[in-house]
């Protein structure tokens, strides 16, 4: 295996789902500079297939979008059996149904706009915690409850 291929296999992949183009652009740029491979989407799609196709490691989703809810989107991902970490963005994080978010195993809820200097670290922590939870007999949500 070439060194470039080995490095590509180590690059973490993030999917950003938000209906605001400037949010996707800013997050995508900050994360790509930090070494992440970035995928983004602005409308409803077959997200479980997209996640599997690209080998996504972590998802950032907006809470409230024009055409669908971030929590409904996460429920679709979880119903497909995908247990990757998901971080949620919201202009009003207090409006999020936290009980539902906990049931859906949302790793972290962040206020918009997020601290771009901290975002890559939050994603790394989410991926590390997600890896540990897949190796352990209990989920993150069960340990928090």
N, C-alpha and C positions, 0 to 999 in steps of 0.2 A: 504494500500500500504506500502510495506517495505521501510525503509530508503534508502537502496541500490537502489531500483527501482526508488524512488523519485530523488535521486542523478543522476542516469543514465538519467532520463528524462531532467535534467537540463544541462547535458554535451552538449556543443556545438559541432557540427559536421562539419568538413571541408573536402572538396574534393580537392585534389591536382592533377592537370593534367599537366604532363610534360614528354617529351620523354627522359629526362636525369635521369637515375637511382640515381645518387649521389644527384641531386637536390631534388628528391622526398624523399630520405632517410634523408637528412639533415633537410629539412623543416618538414617532418613527425616527426622526433625525437624531434626537438625543440618545436613543437606544442603539441606533446603528453606529454612532460615534463611540459608544461604550462597548461595541463588539458584538451586539446581538444581531441575529438575522431577523428582520422585521417583515411581517405580513400584515396587511390591514384590509378591513372590509367595512362598508358603510350601510349595508342593507341586509335584509334577511337572506340567508343562504343555508345550504346544508352544512352547518358548522361542524358537526361530528365528522363528516367526510373530509372537509377541508383540514381539520386538525390531524386526522389520520394520514391524509395524503402528504402533508408537509412535515409530519413528525413534530408538531408544535409541542413545546415544553411548558408553556405558561400562556394564559390569556389575560388581557386587560379589556374589560368591557365597561361601557358607559351604562349607567343605571336606567336613564330615561332617554329613549330615542323616539323619533317621530313615528316609525312604523312598528316598533315592538319594544318590549320591556327587557332590560338586561337580565332580570331574574328569570323571566320566561326563557330567554336564550340559554342561561345556565342550566335550567331544568332540562332543556332539550339535550344539552351536552351530557349531563349526569344520567339521564334516561337511556342514553346510548352506551352507557358503561364506561365513559371516559372520566378518569379520576386525576386529571392534571390540575395544578393550582390555578385559581382564578382570582384576580384582583378586580375590584369594582370601583369605578370613578363616579362621582356625583357632585353636581354643583351644590346640592343640599343633602349631605350625607345623613342628616337626621330624618329625612323623609323615607329612607330605605326601611323596608320591613326586615328588621335585624333577625327576627326568629326564622323567617323563611331563608334569609341569607345564610344563617348558621346551618339550617337543615341541608342546604345545597352546598355546604362546605366551601363558602367563599373564604379565601385566605385572609383578605384584608379589604377594608373599605377606605378609599382615599378621597379627599376633597379635590374638586377641580379648581384651579389647575394644580396638578401634583408638583411637588418639589422635584424638578428634573435631576438635580444632583443626587437625590436620594433614591430615585425610581429604580435604577439598575440594581442597587443593593437590595431593595424590597423584592425585586423579581428573583434575585439569586437566593434570598432567604426562602421565598415561596417554593422554588424548585428544590432546594435542599430539604425543606420540610415535607414536600410532596414525595420525594424519594424515600425518606425515612418512613412515612406513613404507609407507602406501598410495601415496605419490607417488614413493617410491624403488624401485629394482629389487630390493632385498633386504629381508627381514623383520627384525623386532627380534630374533627368536630366532637368525637366521643371523649377525647382527652380534655377538651376545653369545657365540656358540660359537666 
